[in-house]
């Protein structure tokens, strides 16, 4: 069984004196519960693990009852420390206020109960954490699986990873691509949109949100103006609506839009967005009529899959390493990705066969003098090496 890097992070924090609630958050099907259970096996502390998935959302006493049970167990065992874990905590109405009340009670009475919260809805977790638990929590971000993890666990080669992405639960279905697509739609995409987005955020036009998600995934790694999006979507309204919906999809770690790099902040916000999925499986599932064989054997198509896969990796690293991700383009010259953290700027060009010639990287170097510029793919840095390297070394 794969041991993800977040395992060590959570384990080390739980060994520290009680100070903050540990919140494990991330997209669906990335192994949050599995990781926490691995930590529980290692830490050798008395604990209680409760799942709110099947609990009535309006059961306002459920959290307090489970917490009281943990205090009783701690007293019964005369334990100096006790660990309380809630999975899918966001499904309980007003959960953050209830957690705050119990946590503050323990703090005031010197009761050494450490707490871990898990949730698949980043939107609901974020709302509760910022409104009620500010200053009382630390976040452990669980992202999509990397190439190295999918290779180690399931034997993915680089091309399989580029097309099928990093959802571990879907790996068993690779021999039957039709079954894989049905699994992705029914078990990952539909719950993510219908539960994690539509049930947690007020969306005035749900059908438009779903159309935008479908369109955005199919155009991953492409520049697409809001006017063109409006032209392809039914009842799209205005660009502001689309911007807001893309922000919601971005918070849910499904689909986002990258802005153009510029030293002028106003130009960033006026730029044409570059659409980018967080997991390349979403590009593949939403690209109707393009299966693995067709994508892989068509050079220009495969080039977009490669560029999108690099974008997925960089988005994941952006969360971990705290940097901003952009693209750059002037006339016909462009740089696929620009990383910015503080004063450090790194330019990354993906050599994928999509463009016959491109002077973008050299022009960008002359204008902005990035700390590093790098070409990935083709006869430059192999994709396997890029996906398994340490991006922090460039920052």
Order of alpha helices (4+ residues) and beta strands (2+ residues): alpha-beta-alpha-beta-alpha-beta-alpha-beta-alpha-beta-alpha-alpha-alpha-alpha-alpha-alpha-beta-alpha-beta-alpha-alpha-alpha-beta-beta-beta-alpha-beta-alpha
